[in-house]
Amino acid sequence: MPLEAKAVPLVVWGGGTGAVAAALQAARGGAHTLLLTPGPWLGGMVSAAGVCCPDGNELTPWQTGLWGAFLRELQRREPSGLDHNWVSCFGYRPATAEAILRQWCHQESRLEWWPSVQLLAVQRRGARIEALDLQRQGRTVRVELELLIDGSDLGDTFPLAQVDHRFGWEPRERWQEPSAPPQQDLETDPFFLQQPVQSPTWVAIGQLQERPAAPLLERPLPPPFEGATRAFGLERTITYGRLPEGLVMLNWPLHGNDWHGQLPQLFDPDPGRRADVERQMREHSLAFANALEQASQGWLQLAHCFPEATADGAALTGPSPLALMPYWREGRRLVGLEVVTEGQLLPLGPGQSIAPLPMDANGALGSVAVGNYANDHHYPGPDWPLAPKSCRWGGRWSGTPFCIPFGALLSADVENLLAADKGFSTSHMANGATRLQPLILNVGQAAGAAAALALSRGVPPAALPVRAVQQQLLHDPLAPAAVVPLWDTPWHHPDWRRRQLAVLDDPSLLAADGGWCGAGSTADAGSAVPCEPHEQLWPGTVHPDGSGGFSLERPDGERWPLITLEPALHRWLQGLDRPVPAALVGCRNGAGPWLRVSRLAG
């Protein structure tokens, strides 16, 4: 029997990105909230797991909500900016992210955080979860609750509460997903049993030293990493995840430190069996980092920038180059009132650049978050063939935006449970596009907003009108979040909120290309683009390449690829059919390499 008891209206369980977002938003919405994490850091993917080069939601129309607020605070705090790597438009140090989230949480008087706790059991009666049993600081505690949000990467509470959930692959026949395997393959190919979820990675962090005088030798790494540098070469492999101050995120999928072995065992109820595989994951990642260190002739060395947790997460030893937790790409997925499938992520048709909008039976738009990542699955062997959902935009490739419906956050059989991390209700195939840090921050924000509203009104979350949740998100005073995918309206546009609300009232105001087609032209000047801390003036001649790419030729003859995340500058670039002299404002990324420009000077 528990030795201690505590009662709190809202409990958020999990060390994921969505957990801290949900807890923060719920507390800001007036709910007394207890956040429980199994480790000593906040943030999951964005900090404790070391995945500090976020993917998705990179364009300024999608930089809204807690993701946008987080991104702008990172820009303010990182002395050398965020333009360092070639996998993402943003790179930051793990400790910077954790410090931001910790400060935000400490500012909320209604939010209490218990780190380094162990979840023992979930008490359920009928359609309600009543309490969690925990191990905390050597004592057993029962926490009674009114609402529970699961913000874990793996859906930790689902099996303990016997909540309906999905795990692994679904056949193409179930939802007619073009990239899903047919039922016959699932039944006959052992690959699908061995690889039920996407492969995780245990991220390591390196530190670049003074570059050797001699050129880097392009020779294969030792087994099993001999193919890691084949596609891009040693330098590009290392700088893939470059961060400020010379740090490097080592999260390499091509014969690198993705982990493909014993995946079913990572979900075993026996913690000893799970711990054994996680130990092998850590050793594998360190071996990869050591191989890169030797091949780079000391240019790359391990960086000890994480506290090292003991097996139970309760005590800390010396600093470590390994992240505090794995980067889980997929786990258990809730059976929700709605399910996001691959078809809901793909463009409506040829030449169109938005996915279908989630409409309810009354013709109302049910979206509470917007994502745009191009579907991406990690397995051993060749790339899994996926239906295309990318488009050329701003001189680079971006993903078709899509919406997450409110019903995907709500359990179909437990009335007081919401999902806030990548375990919300999606198919296995859709998970490849819905699992990324920016979207999960905003999914967690939506779950927290709904929980606070439900508690204040004394109703289950499913009884809330979705418009009430949307209004809460759009009018949030600190981190207003988009709920519809307006390509041409960035977060800083003076009519951003008005246009979002207008599309909710009349979805026909969202054009097939994702542009605003109400009062005010899609080609309007919009707002002045905000200045960034590290921007510079870049004069020269802009050259279009005829296929959606652009470069800037400097007066000294140096030529750099150009990209932009701003709709107004994207439109200007699209109108070019010949080289044009221009002076642009933006930031240089040496590892990209590219110039990320935001506006014309003057």
Steps between C-alpha positions, in 0.01 A plus 500: 500500500622855431658666800409851389214656306454818302203635305535738208255597221738436209795263475733500200715189477811466289841631407399590145489834324121491504488450876673825591297687236172360635587569862614853424191586296259345750652699785486819295133418438427488873526128578696380804737259330751238613766411243673165557817410309704181526827690452665814640453724193197655335430489128551151360602520135590868506743472792543178701514283185744739333309541172595865473458553126119508473324385185171631368305823555801699382310755287379811680128421441557187712720665768207554737393389846748361749725389213529858373552643848765235572678568171515876555628457854772268368597767246528751783709277728748333264792748461597372154148452367330185370639470144763228532397169338362366172221275624293781651466878494558504874763358735538563873665351807295251707561688825371824347168333415464342841574828675224676302242235581602486865472877534159504332371229732638666814317820405162324527370493858240234411761260362686254723773279356622170644811378314654151515187305593409145405151409381388181677131465418195679363171467688200485267133452576269459203552780249709713738856501625500583871861500618865427426726305734856631498839444653648834606812556707477149640131529594183371339244770423147474365396810303125533455386703201210633300675508162810324369716603206748243368798699372742209476680394183385140528144533634607375844157515663310320224586136589494566875145637476398252228419792271427407140811574295680398183851364463682424179390487139152518350425346160432711194149359488400659832516867400614475135831662589717492185828441688374227737582135427222264393357258754668203331846652550430567867405136545793346312803730528686470835632855456174643632522301823864591554439867415157584647588868551745746352856463621604719795838668546703568811646839410859586588646852500845578363724807515696628201862585577760683292483352153802286404735655246491188282185430295251260657553148369197361321517137600227271636432490871541164678207254506208536546536865391698449178220646285433807718707748298438349156222736391631836625861457604652534846473878545134520395416203720651676800352846430150361429392594854736784588389712799624829651845526655636216286278229646372226268186287531580143395167362381592334173257261326724366221695209653549721805348493848138421418417185700323216317533205739263338750237771461212295646712449813511877555127479578528200730329545839817370667722806569808279511450383141442856385811622681716236334405617150540866596851422624579352157355813335730723704804288420411503129472879494829547686671262256373710209620822664840346569528383138433854375747639753778275373419556133501879546854493645376660822297778335192350667514397866232399744331784688386431855198729516229282658474395864516123516200340672507171686274217385209620714548864394518607864867588536750678278864420447755677283437664163443280195509539120185287475153648520300428814248291306462347154344684211184294462342547158197285572333309781148402594233711328167585656174378350333839488164638403669579167810355336750685281589288197746551216227618264432796728862617463529488122419784257140522388608453140760589235614859529338544841703570811277419796359174633128440562354702785348297789129584487241367744147381420370858525754637255714665767878493485631287789872578488699593811858488362681535167800295386684477171786251530559278199430137594821333619540142623812342654559128446806290415568448132383712206272799547136402540310626193263777609235695314645846422382793709781749442503815291754759392466820704737788568790335320479177700278198550224519757207282595132533422326644808235292674272529803464297818133462602399539863352150509845347439607620848202336677479139610210305351441295817628713792316827547764685704813415300673711235820431304754780461804343336562284193268234646186689399267320259683446171570211269848351485558660159376845607724489807800563272375855441325574832777409746729804471589750771322817375166329435517309830558823692177634350307173539598507868390863519159405357462214750586731789261769380218245470571356844484841665173581322347165592588542867370857513169394342469173691458287187700220336738625227290333230202715602687821419404678179811488285450870426559577868840326484585679176407837649716428803799419281458794264452753781773370731679813628849344508510244217204528260483186286377453143224247433470541121780481239522843336816484288521874432432638849803486733469512878595869504240612243263764650196305373626157607236438771217658302571278201524186714161575657346587163601163352342325798176683417532442125753235386456615138720798589794257493596456135605169349860623502478581872478875448257748651225593253294733718525877538858603428697346215719193543773721356457778755809647658405357838703607800859602535711191564644515853874546533712209620802526733760373248374626166726684256471686170582285194525703175549330166314353204222245552499218245193275454584152372164440331402210724418677826854558622686829543850625570664832586816599316701737720701794362821300562368215280415270790166323446268367768170308479203706625207381707223685679237412758298820439195502267555854371858430391393161361251680274769744385739215417228313312454801273861498379572370151849647461790617721412811703723724716373512859601565858360235734493470878558165666731253671782290355522128575847367426404135539186524282653663315244769425383851573169500685356837400185663632446825309627752249704781652349848497 
